Amino acid sequence: MSTAGSLLGRGETGPYQRVTDLLGGPRVFKRPVVTQLDAHNAIKTGLPGGALYHLVTHLRVLKPASIESAVGMSVRTYQRRKGAPDKPLSPEQGGRTWKLAEILAQASEVFGSQEEAEQWLERPAIGLDGNRPLDLLDTPAGVEMVEDYLGRMASGVYT
């Protein structure tokens, strides 16, 4: 759609707002996240476990088991942790949770809805050599492939 700087003054939310909304917004984040450095600091100091809980409970198609490798946490660990929403995620788990929310926000923009984006994450993609985008989110190289592919789709280039 657009960059954060070009439309923020016109009532649209920036990319960090969309991501933080997926992760619980102001109920979870004590400070607003409006820059990449804000996101880094929030992840580094430990995203509250409530961010992951909010993301998981607001998924429309994806199930917790389907995202466990993407966020680096088993369903059992998630279930144990959901009773302590203020307990921070490790920087690795927080970073992976943030990245999943970021990709979901980007895919929602490309496909027009969160539900369509979640369905896309679960389907094999020709442009990803037949891999499901969700299966590639457990490594930085895979994340980069998915982000590049989404960028090409947003530009109308599907190969």
Phi, psi and omega in degrees: 000278183209168176278160183299317185293329187281337184238354184301326181286351182254022175089359178270155178271149178276176183297327180288327177295317179298319180292312181296327176298318178296334183260009174114355175058214185296340177292332183257318184267122181286330178240147178294146177251105183239351179228168177297324178294322175300317179297314179304311182295321179296319180290316183298319180280351176104103173301138175299144177304335178298337178294314178294317179302315180297315179302310183297318183286347179252011173286143184258329183240314183292146177254156180308321181296331183282345180253001186299321179287329179294323181262353177072035181213131179289160178299321179298315178297317177302314181297322177293322185281337186294343175283350180233071186295340180274345179293124185290148172285155174296157177305324179293312179295320178296318178296319180288324176295315178301314183296319177299315179296321179296315180292321177297319178296316180295315180294324178297323178292317181293317186266349175094348177202157178294320181299314178297321179297316180295320177297319178298318180300332183267350183263141173301139182243128179302318181291354177242032180055037177080003178278150172284134178308319181301324181288345181267354186278006181264002174224153177300321179295319178294318177301316180298320177299315181295315180297318178298316180296317177298320178298319178294319179295321179296331179271357180088013178251115188259355183265000000 
